[in-house]
Amino acid sequence: MRLLSIAAVGLFSLAGCSPSSAESASTETTEASQPPALTTSQDAKPKAKSAAGAPDALFERAEPARATLALNKEGSVWRVSLRAGGVPNGAATAADCELQAIGPQDADGVIAARVVPFEGELNDITAADIGANPPVIQVRVGPEGIFVEDGGAAGRFCGMGSDIDGFYRRLGSAD
């Protein structure tokens, strides 16, 4: 009985509020109770270049989990933007991962890209997070796609069970 009277007092006190404060309280409660939008592995796409539109080259991996990689030429180096879903493991599947790295391409077509600070949709990495020895991601570029060898970046900056290694096929035509 005591609980009912407390609930009734709380209800009447809300009725006495001005409409604007009641609406804002209702809006705040509704917004706070809404879960944030989740990004699934199906949505794992890197952001396109903001000014020019599309990345210079776009690649996609299907196994062991969906992933995409965008390459953008920035002067004499390449920016590698990766987004990968966690390796499927039921309820223990890792969240999607996002990394960016920059490096030059050698004569054999290999880009040795070091992880760099960035602010993304899924991940923010600062210089302090990276420290003095940034991991190097090897990207071997070929006519049909690329092969990525992770130098420890996913294990260090992504959830346990994340994986960026493997073959990514080229989307669109090679320029």
Buried (B, 14 or more C-beta within 10 A) or exposed (E): EEEEEEEEEEEEEEEEEEEEEEEEEEEEEEEEEEEEEEBEBEBBBBEBBEEEEEBBBBBBBEEBBBBBBBBBEEEEBBBBBBBBBBBEEEEEBBBBBBBBBBBEBEEEEBBBBBBBEBEBEBBEBEEEEBEEEBBBBBBBBEEEBBBBEBBEBBBBBBBEBBBBBBBBEBBEEEE
